Amino acid sequence: MSERARLHVVGAGVAGLAAALAGMRAGAEVHLHEAAPQAGGRCRTVSPKGGDEGGFTHDNGTHALLGANPRALALLESIGARGGWIEPEPDGLPVYDAATRRLGRVGLHPLAWLKPDLRPDGLGFADLPRLARLVAPLPDTPIGALFAGRAIAESFVEPLTVAVLNTPIEIASARRLGRAMRRVLRPGGARLYVAERGLGPDLVAPALDALARGGARIATGSRLRALDGRDGRASGLVMADRTIPLGAGDAVILALPPAEIARLFSGIAVPDAYEPIVNAHFRVAGPARPRFVGLRHALSHWALARADHVSVTVSAAGSSVADDPEALSARIWDEVAPALREAGVAIGEPGEHRVVKEKRATIRQAAGFETPRPRLPFANLRLAGDWLTPLPATIEAAVISGEDAARDLLRGLRPPARASARAGRAAADMRGSAP
Ligand SMILES: Cc1cc2nc3c(=O)[nH]c(=O)nc-3n(C[C@H](O)[C@H](O)[C@H](O)COP(=O)(O)OP(=O)(O)OC[C@H]3O[C@@H](n4cnc5c(N)ncnc54)[C@H](O)[C@@H]3O)c2cc1C
């Protein structure tokens, strides 16, 4: 048996990184295995060959956090990366209407709507009970049915729904969005943050650095093919090139998407419906500090302008995900360029561009969908991933699932003195590097 509890985390997306960090702080010897050549999962930075030498590097897709995501923000704080997440639009979100070519601003917190110029278009008294119903913990219903025929459905509720749930409003779950909205109503909950430089430098790299400082072993290009089991416990990790034997005190967290869990354990019940997101990235000179603009009456939902590129998000993109990438990027740029210019963002003409289609961007979060609780065959095994909490499938959910899985597995294990001291030193290092 190992001197310290040994924790193997498989999958180095946000859930796996959070699990590994929590395991390290609990005193475990952490081994992180990632199939891809780089960590980050859906939060990876896309950096094709030449990226380090000035090639066109960008996030897989734009990711925003809200003040309503305390566990994600706390994780960033703990790895010294919180300062890299800034509010691009503290005075209300600029929203460009492609039909009228008019730019307005919308407050994300209902109290902001006391100012008429931050109110969603079409908001009327008849919407207030509907909005109250949305945030109330009542039986589930499709969000579209709650706002049928209301102008605010198009101007506010639909963009909010696809941004948070990545699921068409006609089927999206009011209960799941309501859980998120109750958090948004808390003080500071409606603040919108983006990574100033990108998900690589502002999330994934600091997490990997913190893990390395704490002594975690990180292997990329390391794919789990199967799990061996004996006497109700996982006894071996069958990797592509070898089998890693597991000792009596060893534990495993699979921080993997549902389809991988279904492949590893036949017959296990996991979600099998997904929704895509299309992202278009344009290499173009932009503002020194990031800006964030929403669009209405357009295919594009959001544009994030950074110093050297603009990234555009089309959520719940079922109707466009199969389209020709060149046609998509031309259409998206034609929509986004006037929106950014109207919002006062100076941009040049785009050079290189790239369309990233995430066909399984998130699980489909439809009304009536219940958070799965897969029955696992091994006592020393837990799952993590954004699909495993009742919250929307986002970074916050991924962090919660990873940290909770590690705490649950390692609960009661007292780290030996040497491990405690090392974890303590790592925590001190992290505090030292915090902004
Ligand atoms: C385009 C896009 C935009 C998004 N926007 C937002 C946003 O604005 N805000 C927000 O909060 N969330 C957003 N999300 C959701 C967010 O990205 C996810 O919730 C989060 O990244 C999920 O992390 P995860 O660790 O659960 O899963 P993943 O990131 O999918 O990580 C799973 C990891 O497991 C690895 N893996 C798979 N199989 C194996 C195997 N057999 N062996 C070893 N490793 C394996 C994968 O390579 C991957 O690295 C967005 C998602 C996308 C795609």
The ligand as an ORCA input file, in Angstrom:
! r2SCAN-3c Opt
* xyz 0 1
  C     -17.617     26.450    -27.426
  C     -17.969     26.336    -25.981
  C     -18.301     27.464    -25.259
  C     -18.601     27.356    -23.906
  N     -18.876     28.506    -23.195
  C     -18.968     28.436    -21.865
  C     -19.067     29.629    -21.090
  O     -19.108     30.747    -21.623
  N     -19.095     29.527    -19.730
  C     -19.036     28.307    -19.102
  O     -19.023     28.284    -17.851
  N     -18.971     27.151    -19.818
  C     -18.936     27.192    -21.165
  N     -18.812     26.029    -21.893
  C     -18.877     24.740    -21.190
  C     -17.514     24.378    -20.585
  O     -16.536     24.367    -21.591
  C     -17.630     22.986    -19.997
  O     -18.678     22.958    -19.059
  C     -16.359     22.540    -19.273
  O     -15.206     22.850    -19.985
  C     -16.468     21.024    -19.064
  O     -15.302     20.517    -18.461
  P     -15.183     18.969    -18.176
  O     -13.877     18.779    -17.513
  O     -16.414     18.502    -17.497
  O     -15.205     18.241    -19.602
  P     -14.150     18.300    -20.819
  O     -13.643     19.674    -20.998
  O     -14.849     17.672    -21.973
  O     -12.938     17.391    -20.334
  C     -12.873     15.998    -20.525
  C     -11.414     15.647    -20.788
  O     -11.280     14.227    -20.826
  C     -10.375     13.891    -21.865
  N     -10.616     12.493    -22.214
  C     -11.675     11.980    -22.900
  N     -11.564     10.641    -22.979
  C     -10.433     10.301    -22.312
  C      -9.808      9.054    -22.016
  N     -10.335      7.886    -22.408
  N      -8.629      9.061    -21.315
  C      -8.088     10.231    -20.889
  N      -8.654     11.431    -21.140
  C      -9.819     11.474    -21.824
  C     -10.715     14.887    -22.948
  O      -9.662     14.995    -23.900
  C     -10.915     16.163    -22.133
  O      -9.711     16.867    -21.951
  C     -18.590     26.101    -23.264
  C     -18.281     24.951    -24.002
  C     -17.960     25.065    -25.337
  C     -17.610     23.818    -26.117
*
